[in-house]
Amino acid sequence: MKHIIIILFLISFGTLSVAQDYAKWQAAFEKSYALEKKQDFKGALDVLESCYTENSYDCNIRYGWLYYNLGDFPRSKSYYKKAMEILPYSLEAKFGYVLPLAGLGEWDEIISIYKSILKLDPKNTIVNYRLGAIYYERKDYQAAYNYLEEVINLYPNDFDSNLLFAWTNLQMGKLKEAKVLFNKALLISPQNESAKEGLKLIK
């Protein structure tokens, strides 16, 4: 798999060497970053127009990010999707793709993307936590439990995971476990109101 990833990356980057002068391409990106820093996202896009290459991973992921910041979620989504097609193993592109999906409220597609990330990286704590949070909001507490447990096993002192796992256990009627987790959360953040509220519900 590693060899495939490297080959795909070289193909993606190498196509630019044929059509573009590296110095011109790098200068355009430098100007784009400077304009982005000033919150001029439209300008940051405009300076890349002259060197945009459809089969370039770098161009498409950059366009996806800038259109996302402009609030144009459909166009952002389309460019991130192109980036994923060019480099299918890129977690960077998949995480980027989720941004406009969230803006568009396409949560089923987000779940699908997150699960595809876990196929490549089963221990990814960001994805496991976010899936846990999504399923908690959907009141699918067993699914939330499974994903959050993975995070807690890897990072026992992560506050957000302890707190959400505590609430998940509470919703499942696992009061003893919830009490332990709420108290653990208070060890990490002693004045947290959500953890205190959870303990009151158990008492």
C-alpha positions in Angstrom: 0.0 0.0 0.0 2.8 2.4 0.9 4.3 2.0 -2.6 0.9 2.8 -4.2 0.6 5.9 -2.1 4.0 7.2 -3.1 3.4 6.5 -6.8 0.1 8.3 -6.7 1.7 11.2 -4.9 4.4 11.4 -7.5 1.9 11.2 -10.3 -0.2 14.0 -8.8 2.8 16.3 -8.2 4.7 15.2 -11.3 1.9 16.3 -13.7 2.6 19.8 -12.6 6.2 19.7 -13.7 5.0 19.1 -17.3 2.5 22.0 -17.4 3.8 24.4 -14.9 7.0 26.2 -14.1 7.8 25.3 -10.5 8.9 28.8 -9.6 5.7 30.3 -10.9 3.6 27.7 -9.1 5.4 28.2 -5.8 5.1 32.0 -6.1 1.4 31.7 -6.7 0.9 29.6 -3.6 3.0 31.9 -1.5 0.8 34.9 -2.5 -2.3 32.8 -1.8 -1.1 32.0 1.7 -0.3 35.6 2.4 -3.8 36.7 1.2 -5.4 34.0 3.3 -3.6 35.3 6.3 -5.4 38.6 5.7 -8.7 36.8 5.4 -8.9 37.6 1.7 -10.0 34.2 0.6 -11.3 35.4 -2.8 -7.9 37.0 -3.5 -6.2 33.8 -2.3 -8.2 31.9 -5.0 -7.7 34.4 -7.7 -3.9 34.2 -7.6 -4.0 30.5 -8.2 -6.2 30.7 -11.3 -3.2 30.9 -13.7 -1.7 27.7 -12.4 -4.7 25.6 -11.5 -4.3 22.0 -12.8 -7.3 19.7 -12.7 -5.4 16.6 -11.8 -3.3 18.2 -9.2 -4.0 17.1 -5.6 -2.4 20.2 -4.2 -4.5 22.6 -6.3 -7.8 20.8 -5.5 -7.3 20.5 -1.8 -6.2 24.2 -1.7 -9.3 25.2 -3.6 -11.5 23.0 -1.4 -10.1 24.8 1.7 -10.5 28.3 0.3 -14.0 27.8 -1.0 -15.0 26.4 2.4 -13.7 29.6 4.1 -15.8 31.6 1.6 -18.9 29.6 2.7 -19.3 28.1 -0.8 -19.8 24.5 0.5 -20.9 22.9 -2.7 -17.8 24.0 -4.6 -15.6 23.2 -1.7 -17.1 19.8 -1.6 -16.4 19.2 -5.3 -12.7 20.2 -5.0 -12.1 18.1 -1.9 -13.8 15.2 -3.7 -11.4 15.6 -6.7 -8.5 15.5 -4.2 -9.8 12.3 -2.7 -10.1 10.8 -6.2 -6.5 11.7 -7.0 -5.1 10.3 -3.8 -7.6 7.8 -2.4 -5.5 7.0 0.7 -5.2 10.7 1.8 -6.7 11.2 5.3 -6.0 14.9 4.8 -8.4 15.0 1.9 -11.1 13.0 3.7 -10.9 15.3 6.8 -11.1 18.3 4.4 -14.1 16.8 2.6 -16.0 16.5 5.9 -15.8 20.3 6.4 -18.2 21.3 3.6 -20.3 18.2 4.3 -20.9 19.5 7.8 -21.8 22.9 6.4 -24.3 21.3 4.2 -25.7 19.1 7.0 -24.8 15.8 5.1 -24.3 13.7 8.2 -24.9 10.3 6.7 -22.1 11.1 4.2 -19.9 12.3 7.0 -20.4 9.0 8.8 -19.5 7.1 5.6 -16.3 9.1 5.2 -15.3 8.6 8.9 -15.8 4.9 8.6 -13.7 4.8 5.4 -10.9 6.6 7.5 -11.2 3.9 10.2 -10.6 1.2 7.5 -7.2 2.8 6.9 -6.6 3.9 10.5 -8.7 2.0 13.0 -7.2 3.7 16.0 -7.8 7.2 14.8 -9.0 8.9 18.0 -10.4 12.0 16.3 -12.7 9.9 14.1 -13.7 7.6 16.9 -14.6 10.5 19.1 -16.5 12.3 16.4 -18.5 9.2 15.4 -19.2 8.7 19.1 -20.5 12.3 19.3 -22.7 11.9 16.2 -24.2 8.7 17.4 -24.8 10.1 20.8 -26.7 13.0 19.3 -28.7 10.4 17.3 -29.5 8.6 20.6 -27.8 5.5 19.3 -25.9 5.0 22.6 -24.6 1.6 21.9 -22.8 2.8 18.7 -21.6 5.9 20.6 -20.3 3.6 23.4 -18.3 1.4 21.0 -16.5 4.4 19.4 -15.8 6.3 22.6 -14.5 3.2 24.4 -11.8 3.0 21.7 -10.7 6.5 22.5 -10.8 6.0 26.3 -8.6 2.9 26.0 -6.0 4.8 24.1 -6.3 8.2 26.0 -7.7 7.5 29.5 -7.2 11.2 30.6 -8.8 12.8 27.6 -11.4 15.1 29.1 -13.9 15.4 26.3 -14.0 11.6 25.8 -14.4 10.9 29.5 -17.3 13.4 29.7 -19.1 12.1 26.7 -18.5 8.5 27.6 -19.9 9.3 31.1 -23.1 10.7 29.6 -23.3 7.7 27.2 -23.1 5.3 30.1 -25.7 7.3 32.0 -28.1 7.1 29.0 -27.5 3.3 28.8 -28.4 2.9 32.5 -24.8 2.0 33.5 -24.9 4.2 36.5 -21.9 2.8 38.3 -19.7 3.3 35.3 -21.1 6.7 34.6 -20.3 7.8 38.2 -16.7 6.7 37.9 -16.4 8.6 34.6 -18.0 11.8 35.7 -15.7 11.8 38.7 -12.7 11.1 36.4 -13.8 14.1 34.3 -13.8 16.3 37.4 -10.3 15.2 38.2 -9.3 16.6 34.8 -11.5 19.7 35.0 -12.6 20.2 38.6 -15.3 22.8 38.1 -16.9 21.3 35.0 -20.7 21.9 35.2 -21.7 19.1 32.8 -19.9 16.5 34.9 -21.4 17.9 38.1 -24.9 17.8 36.5 -24.3 14.2 35.5 -23.4 13.2 39.1 -26.5 14.9 40.4 -28.7 12.9 38.1 -27.1 9.7 39.5 -27.7 10.6 43.1 
